[in-house]
Amino acid sequence: MPISYYSENDSQDINPDEYFMKQALLEAKLAGKRDEVPIGSVIVCQGRIIARGHNLTETLNDVTAHAEMQSITAAAGFLGGKYLIDCTLYVTVEPCVMCAGALGWAQISRIVYGASDEKRGFQRFAPHALHPKTEVVSGVLEEECSKLMKDFFKKKR
């Protein structure tokens, strides 16, 4: 897994949330190339990516193989523990209820997502699924994240 670092010296034109969301978008594009729903995620700790994931539900024949779940498992392995305190998840689409529950159990400190998901997103169905201290930021590179999903499903029709 390539590890990426963000340094304030890297770019004065991009903020850290946009930088890491672009990394999640790269993962989403990998999913799309595999004919998976193009959702990607990265988990960041102390300014570096410690885990990457994208949807693998079709590839693995596993409804739980969402991008977030892949990243949670990889990050826990990297850190050597199940709690993701002081970590941030960047994901291109709002997590579903299942993923929000897992992120709540992992006690992730922060979630940043791009596009909202009115049909399946946790904000609508389980707004209290996360740990009470988890900060949520939405709408980062929302247009790019949303377009990736719309284009994918347009091709499917």
VONUFI-490196 format. One record per residue: residue in three letters; x, y, z of N, C-alpha, C in turn. Coordinates in steps of 0.02 Angstrom, whole numbers, padded with zeros to 5 digits, always signed. Each point is the difference from the previous one (the first is absolute). Example, Ala and Ser with C-alpha at 12.3 -4.5 7.8 and 13.67 -1.06 7.14 Angstrom:
# residues 2
ALA+00660-00284+00390-00045+00059+00000+00045+00060+00000/SER-00018+00053-00036+00042+00059+00003-00039+00055+00037/
# end
This chain:
# residues 157
MET+00043-00059+00000-00043+00059+00000+00045+00062+00000/PRO-00008+00043-00050+00040+00061+00001-00024+00046+00056/ILE+00046+00026+00038-00017+00046+00053+00013+00071-00025/SER-00050+00042+00007+00006+00070-00021+00002+00044+00062/TYR+00039+00051-00004+00005+00049+00053-00026+00067-00024/TYR-00028+00038+00044-00020+00067-00016+00040+00047+00044/SER+00030+00048-00031+00036+00051+00037-00026+00067-00022/GLU-00006+00046+00046-00024+00067-00017+00045+00031-00054/ASN+00062-00023-00007+00045+00026-00050-00014-00029-00069/ASP-00039-00056-00003-00014-00032-00064-00037+00045-00048/SER-00049+00035+00026-00040+00043-00044-00034+00053+00041/GLN+00004+00060-00025-00036+00054+00034-00069+00009-00031/ASP-00014-00035-00054-00064+00008-00035-00052-00052+00020/ILE+00018-00048+00040-00047-00053+00017+00002-00012+00076/ASN-00059-00008+00029-00001-00014+00071+00005-00075+00012/PRO+00016-00021+00059+00010-00072+00013-00062-00042-00016/ASP-00060+00025+00015-00060-00039-00015-00007-00013-00075/GLU+00014+00050-00040-00004-00009-00073+00056-00047-00025/TYR+00059+00007+00028+00056-00043-00020-00017-00074+00012/PHE-00025-00015+00060-00014-00070+00017-00064-00025-00035/MET-00048+00045-00014-00059-00021-00037+00020-00018-00072/LYS+00049+00034-00027+00024-00018-00067+00031-00070+00001/GLN+00031-00018+00054+00027-00068+00007-00057-00051+00004/ALA-00054+00017+00035-00059-00044+00003-00032-00006-00070/LEU+00000+00055-00038-00027-00002-00068+00041-00048-00044/LEU+00065-00002+00010+00042-00047-00038-00022-00072+00015/GLU-00014-00014+00063-00024-00066+00019-00068-00015-00031/ALA-00043+00051-00001-00067-00009-00030+00007-00017-00074/LYS+00046+00032-00034+00010-00014-00071+00026-00071-00011/LEU+00040-00025+00046+00022-00070-00004-00060-00047+00006/ALA-00046+00016+00044-00060-00041+00007-00040+00000-00065/GLY-00009+00059-00029-00037+00007-00062+00030-00041-00056/LYS+00067-00003-00003+00033-00039-00052-00013-00075+00008/ARG-00017-00020+00061-00017-00071+00014-00074-00012-00006/ASP-00037+00049-00024-00073-00003-00005-00033-00004+00069/GLU+00033+00028+00049-00028+00007+00067-00029+00070+00006/VAL-00048+00009+00045-00025+00068+00012+00060+00042+00022/PRO+00011+00057-00034+00062+00038+00011+00001+00042+00063/ILE+00011-00035+00055+00009+00034+00064+00069-00019+00026/GLY+00036+00051+00021+00068-00011+00026+00010+00035+00066/SER+00049-00024+00038+00014+00029+00065+00073-00006+00018/VAL+00021+00045+00043+00066-00004+00030-00007+00018+00074/ILE+00043-00027+00041+00002+00019+00071+00068+00031+00012/VAL-00002+00058+00033+00059+00040+00012+00012+00006+00075/CYS+00063-00008+00019+00021+00009+00069+00065+00040+00000/GLN+00001+00053+00037+00059+00044+00005+00027+00021-00068/GLY-00046+00019-00045+00019+00028-00064+00020-00051-00053/ARG-00008-00064+00014+00017-00049-00051-00054-00052-00009/ILE-00006-00024-00060-00050-00052-00015+00026-00066+00027/ILE-00041-00030+00043+00019-00065+00029-00042-00057-00029/ALA-00053+00018-00036-00043-00052-00030-00037+00028-00060/ARG-00010-00043-00050-00038+00017-00060-00051-00055-00012/GLY-00055+00019-00030-00050-00050-00017-00047+00025-00054/HIS-00030-00048-00034-00054+00016-00047-00048-00058+00000/ASN-00059+00012-00026-00051-00052+00000+00025-00063-00034/LEU-00013-00056+00032+00018-00066-00028-00058-00049+00007/THR-00061+00025+00005-00056-00044+00012-00012-00051-00055/GLU+00010+00021-00063-00009-00046-00056+00059-00048-00005/THR+00060+00027+00006+00061-00040-00006+00002-00055+00053/LEU-00018+00017+00061+00004-00048+00055-00066-00037+00013/ASN-00052+00020-00037-00066-00029+00013-00020+00009+00073/ASP+00010+00060+00025-00009+00014+00071-00032+00068+00009/VAL-00062+00001+00024-00036+00063+00008+00032+00047+00051/THR+00043-00026+00042+00033+00042+00051+00066+00030-00025/ALA+00020-00015-00060+00066+00022-00026-00002+00072-00027/HIS-00028+00044+00040-00002+00071-00019+00069+00031+00009/ALA+00011+00056-00033+00065+00035+00003+00020+00014+00073/GLU-00048+00025+00039+00015+00017+00069+00021-00061+00041/MET-00034-00056-00011+00016-00061+00037+00070-00024-00018/GLN+00017+00005-00064+00067-00020-00021+00053+00044+00035/SER-00014+00065+00003+00047+00047+00031+00005-00010+00076/ILE-00057-00012+00032+00000-00011+00073+00044-00059+00017/THR-00009-00055-00036+00039-00061+00013+00074+00012-00011/ALA+00017+00034-00055+00071+00014-00015+00030+00047+00052/ALA-00037+00051+00021+00027+00047+00049+00010-00033+00068/ALA-00047-00042+00020+00007-00036+00064+00061-00045-00002/GLY+00011-00033-00057+00059-00042-00007+00064+00041+00003/PHE+00000+00058-00033+00058+00043+00000+00016+00025+00071/LEU-00052+00021+00036+00009+00028+00067+00009-00054+00054/GLY-00021-00061-00016+00006-00054+00050-00054+00003+00053/GLY-00057+00030-00015-00055+00004+00047-00064+00019-00035/LYS-00056-00011+00034-00065+00010-00032-00026+00072+00002/TYR+00030+00042+00039-00024+00069+00006+00038+00047-00046/LEU-00038+00043-00033+00029+00047-00048-00004+00071+00027/ILE+00016+00007+00063+00002+00066+00032+00057+00039-00031/ASP-00011+00064-00011+00049+00045-00033+00008-00017-00074/CYS-00049-00032-00030+00001-00015-00072-00059+00034-00033/THR+00009+00013-00065-00054+00029-00041-00012-00046-00059/LEU-00064-00015-00012-00021-00036-00060-00021+00050-00052/TYR+00027-00006-00060-00023+00038-00058-00034-00049-00045/VAL-00063+00013-00018-00037-00046-00043-00041+00042-00049/THR-00004-00025-00061-00031+00039-00054-00075+00007+00007/VAL-00033-00047+00033-00072+00002+00010-00016-00011+00074/GLU-00051+00033+00024-00021-00008+00070-00007-00074+00018/PRO+00029-00019+00057-00004-00071+00020-00072-00023+00011/CYS-00011-00064-00012-00065-00030+00014-00004-00015+00075/VAL-00058-00026+00020-00011-00016+00071+00050-00052+00025/MET+00014-00051-00040+00047-00053+00020+00069+00030+00013/CYS+00023+00040-00047+00067+00029+00006+00003+00050+00058/ALA-00053+00039+00008-00002+00048+00056+00003-00036+00066/GLY-00034-00057+00005+00003-00040+00062+00071-00024+00014/ALA+00033-00026-00053+00069-00023+00009+00046+00058+00018/LEU-00010+00057-00030+00041+00059+00016-00013+00023+00072/GLY-00062-00008+00022-00016+00017+00070+00035-00046+00048/TRP-00001-00065-00014+00036-00048+00043+00075+00012-00001/ALA+00026+00022-00057+00072+00013-00005+00019+00066+00032/GLN-00049+00040+00020+00010+00065+00032+00043+00047-00042/ILE-00012-00001-00066+00038+00045-00044-00014+00072+00021/SER+00051+00041-00003-00006+00069+00024-00036+00045-00050/ARG+00007-00014-00064-00025+00047-00050-00018-00038-00064/ILE-00055+00021-00031-00021-00026-00064-00011+00058-00047/VAL+00030-00004-00059-00009+00051-00051-00026-00037-00062/TYR-00059+00022-00024-00026-00033-00060-00017+00052-00053/GLY-00003-00024-00062-00013+00044-00056-00074+00008-00013/ALA-00031-00049-00033-00070+00003-00020-00045-00031+00053/SER-00057+00032+00012-00050-00028+00044-00035-00058-00034/ASP-00030-00044+00039-00038-00056-00027-00069+00000+00033/GLU-00047+00032-00034-00068+00007+00028-00035-00068+00006/LYS+00018-00048-00042-00034-00065+00000+00026-00047+00054/ARG+00065+00001+00013+00029-00050+00046+00046+00029+00054/GLY+00009+00065+00001+00048+00031+00046-00021-00004+00073/PHE+00050-00003+00043-00013-00006+00072-00034+00061+00029/GLN+00012+00059-00028-00028+00062+00028-00077-00003+00002/ARG-00029-00034-00049-00073-00006-00002-00026-00055+00046/PHE+00034-00057-00001-00026-00059+00034+00029-00014+00069/ALA+00060+00022+00012+00032-00015+00065+00048+00057+00019/PRO-00027+00059+00010+00044+00058+00014+00040-00005+00065/HIS-00019-00047+00043+00036-00008+00064+00044-00062+00001/ALA+00014-00029-00058+00040-00062-00004+00073+00012+00017/LEU+00024+00060-00012+00071+00014+00012+00015+00012+00074/HIS+00063-00004+00018+00022+00017+00067-00018+00074+00012/PRO-00023+00017+00060-00021+00069+00013+00053+00053-00014/LYS+00063-00018+00004+00054+00048-00011+00022+00005-00073/THR-00028-00041-00043+00020+00000-00071-00025+00064-00033/GLU+00046+00034-00033-00017+00060-00039-00015-00022-00072/VAL-00052+00028-00029-00019-00016-00069+00002+00063-00042/VAL+00034-00006-00057+00004+00055-00049-00026-00028-00066/SER-00047+00035-00031-00028-00024-00063+00012+00051-00056/GLY-00007-00024-00061+00003+00044-00058+00069+00017-00027/VAL+00052-00036+00023+00068+00013-00025+00007-00032-00069/LEU+00014+00042-00050+00003-00021-00070-00064-00037-00020/GLU-00055+00025+00025-00066-00032-00011-00016-00010-00073/GLU+00013+00050-00041-00017-00004-00071+00037-00057-00034/GLU+00065-00005+00012+00040-00054-00030-00024-00069+00023/CYS-00013-00006+00065-00022-00064+00029-00068-00020-00029/SER-00045+00047-00003-00067-00012-00025+00002-00018-00075/LYS+00039+00035-00039+00005-00013-00072+00025-00071-00014/LEU+00048-00022+00039+00026-00068-00008-00056-00052+00007/MET-00041+00010+00051-00056-00046+00011-00052+00005-00056/LYS-00019+00060-00017-00051+00010-00053+00023-00030-00066/ASP+00063+00013-00018+00026-00027-00063+00000-00077+00000/PHE+00018-00030+00056+00001-00072+00006-00069-00029-00011/PHE-00050+00027+00034-00067-00027-00006-00033+00017-00066/LYS+00021+00054-00032-00025+00017-00067+00022-00054-00050/LYS+00062-00023+00007+00026-00053-00044-00037-00066+00011/LYS-00023-00012+00062-00034-00062+00016-00070-00004-00030/ARG-00030+00057-00013-00070+00001-00025-00004-00012-00073/
# end
